[in-house]
Amino acid sequence: MMTNRKVPMDESNPILLQINNRWHIVEHSRRSERALCGVRVTHRGAHARLSLVGKRNVCGKCLELFKAMENA
């Protein structure tokens, strides 16, 4: 489950988890129950880092929330 830290992951290069064929930002690839956007992790697909996947391929809501957390 997500914690209440300002930025719960590597500030510059968060962990991504592929959920339903879409990349989402998560706190931890094995322990997170939900992505930043609230999507429930039902199946643990591939995991990667943002620098590898690229922002264009990540859930827009996850990116928006991640940027807001960075600026907080």
C-alpha positions as CSV (number, residue, x, y, z in Angstrom):
1,M,0.0,0.0,0.0
2,M,1.2,3.5,-0.7
3,T,2.6,5.5,2.2
4,N,2.1,9.2,2.8
5,R,5.6,10.4,2.0
6,K,5.9,13.4,-0.3
7,V,7.6,11.4,-3.1
8,P,7.3,7.7,-2.3
9,M,9.8,6.6,-4.8
10,D,13.1,7.6,-6.5
11,E,12.4,11.3,-7.0
12,S,13.9,11.3,-10.5
13,N,13.3,7.8,-11.8
14,P,10.2,6.1,-10.3
15,I,9.3,2.5,-10.7
16,L,6.8,1.6,-13.3
17,L,4.6,-1.5,-13.4
18,Q,2.7,-2.7,-16.4
19,I,-1.0,-3.1,-15.4
20,N,-3.5,-4.0,-18.1
21,N,-1.0,-3.2,-20.9
22,R,-0.4,0.3,-19.6
23,W,2.6,1.6,-17.6
24,H,1.8,3.0,-14.1
25,I,3.9,4.6,-11.4
26,V,4.1,2.6,-8.2
27,E,6.0,2.9,-4.9
28,H,7.3,-0.7,-5.0
29,S,7.1,-3.2,-7.8
30,R,6.2,-6.1,-5.4
31,R,4.4,-4.5,-2.4
32,S,2.2,-1.8,-4.0
33,E,-1.5,-2.5,-4.1
34,R,-2.3,0.5,-6.2
35,A,-0.6,2.8,-8.7
36,L,-0.4,6.5,-8.0
37,C,-3.6,7.1,-10.1
38,G,-5.5,4.6,-8.0
39,V,-5.6,1.7,-10.4
40,R,-5.5,-1.6,-8.5
41,V,-2.6,-3.9,-9.1
42,T,-4.3,-7.2,-10.0
43,H,-1.5,-8.8,-12.0
44,R,2.1,-8.0,-11.7
45,G,3.4,-7.7,-15.2
46,A,6.7,-6.2,-16.3
47,H,8.4,-3.6,-14.2
48,A,10.9,-0.9,-15.3
49,R,12.0,2.6,-14.6
50,L,10.7,5.8,-16.1
51,S,14.0,6.6,-17.9
52,L,13.7,3.3,-19.8
53,V,10.0,3.5,-20.7
54,G,9.7,7.2,-21.4
55,K,7.0,9.6,-20.2
56,R,5.0,9.2,-23.5
57,N,4.2,5.6,-22.5
58,V,3.1,6.1,-18.9
59,C,-0.4,6.7,-17.6
60,G,-1.1,10.5,-17.8
61,K,-2.8,10.7,-14.4
62,C,0.2,8.9,-12.7
63,L,2.6,11.4,-14.3
64,E,0.4,14.3,-13.3
65,L,0.3,13.1,-9.7
66,F,4.0,12.3,-9.7
67,K,4.9,15.9,-10.9
68,A,2.6,17.4,-8.3
69,M,4.3,15.4,-5.6
70,E,7.8,16.5,-6.8
71,N,6.7,20.1,-6.6
72,A,5.2,19.8,-3.2
